[in-house]
Amino acid sequence: MQHKLMARDAQVNWHPYSQMKNTVHIPIVRGEGAYLYDANGNSYLDMVCSWWVNLHGHAHPYIAQKVYEQLTRLEHVIFAGFTHVGAIELSERLLALLPKNQKKIFYSDNGSTAVEVALKMCIQYEQSKGRQKKKIMAFRQGYHGDTFGAMAVSERGHWTNCFSDYLFDVIYLDAPTATNFNLNKSIIDQHANETICIIYEPLIQGAGGMLMHEACDLNLLMNYCKNQQILLIQDEIFVGFGRTGTIFAADQLNFEADLYCLSKGLTGGTMALGITSCTQEIYQGFYHDDKKQAFFHGHSFTASPVACAASLASLDLLLEEQTNKSIQHIILMHQAFAGLLKECDKIENIRQYGTLLAFDWLVPEETSYFNSIQSYLYQRFLEHGILLRPLGNTIYLLPPYCISEQDLQRCYQLVLAVLKSD
């Protein structure tokens, strides 16, 4: 059955981030807890949370029940001219958790569109104020999505080269460190009068290689940007909903951004949904008697009632005391394992933030997404029933919060065994 499904898939499907000529795609038929199961009955411990979206485990019965109940009441309604209880309640609950300056929620379909919305809001808001600012700032090695605006504010390279002539110019800063504030400050000073906003991933730059910076360094840089009247877009798409050890990375920072982007773990990994929140001041820039001053952006499935139901159920689980205990336990286990990794001479740059642990495999090639060891490591782990998807030679562990201590220890032991055998 497995081979038949793979053959049928190859005939009709084009998969993301895959060189289709030499990539095998395993048919998955079900999931349960931290595990995925293929058509032959093989199990895979999902240590990447299925592209960072899953929080509470696969096919969680509570989320499934809430989605089913919603489907029997209302599957969808146009969100222009209408609203529904799920969208109202979800916005209320998220605004209660986000920084206090956040007052309005705008729904879209995924992380990339949440970023597009934030960028468009900032640009149109500046125009509504009669200002002539045109530039946007972003961090080097950042990633914000694959739509054109999101690509434009991400790191330029192999992923974006063929589109470079179609992307708007961006002013890049280095992610903050204890020593580079003055360098970044000089760039900000040079461009502050023409800069609309800055977009950044707080604490962890995910697709850029699980790069991490300290809250104190980000505080210093972003407070300076605010003083220069630059709007702040905080991309919490990856780090939100407990990944850094708190509900949002914002909970560890001493400033409030103007806009926040959320997705991935928002629905607990059940389905796509994107959110952009903003301040009352930004919202008021569009609040006008003239219809032409409205924010003209929308998606057919904006504020999907089913996705809202999944998100509300995921929030219920996230805010349970047991979930917080599980997150803290994962953090402690990662810390202990990081100590063991320090004794291995095949790796470097061991780093951890919350439930994410990452390190780089030492190879002759430079650390890069396209490092040739990626395919080899991916296959080695998969053969032992563990789904790890290295970013080149960067290996990262990102377990769902439901993972058992036994399963996490099994993953650690496999990583050590591979390090010792190769």
Secondary structure as UniProt FT lines:
FT   HELIX           2..12
FT   TURN            16..17
FT   TURN            20..21
FT   STRAND          28..33
FT   STRAND          35..38
FT   TURN            39..40
FT   STRAND          43..46
FT   TURN            47..48
FT   HELIX           49..52
FT   HELIX           61..73
FT   HELIX           85..97
FT   TURN            100..101
FT   STRAND          102..108
FT   HELIX           111..128
FT   TURN            129..130
FT   STRAND          135..139
FT   TURN            140..141
FT   HELIX           148..152
FT   TURN            158..160
FT   HELIX           161..166
FT   STRAND          171..173
FT   HELIX           181..191
FT   HELIX           192..194
FT   STRAND          195..200
FT   STRAND          204..205
FT   TURN            206..209
FT   STRAND          211..212
FT   HELIX           215..227
FT   TURN            228..229
FT   STRAND          231..235
FT   TURN            237..244
FT   HELIX           249..252
FT   STRAND          259..262
FT   HELIX           264..267
FT   TURN            268..269
FT   STRAND          274..279
FT   HELIX           280..284
FT   TURN            285..286
FT   HELIX           291..293
FT   TURN            300..303
FT   HELIX           305..318
FT   HELIX           321..341
FT   TURN            342..343
FT   TURN            345..346
FT   STRAND          347..353
FT   TURN            354..355
FT   STRAND          356..361
FT   TURN            369..370
FT   HELIX           373..383
FT   TURN            384..385
FT   STRAND          386..387
FT   TURN            392..393
FT   STRAND          394..397
FT   TURN            401..402
FT   HELIX           405..421
//
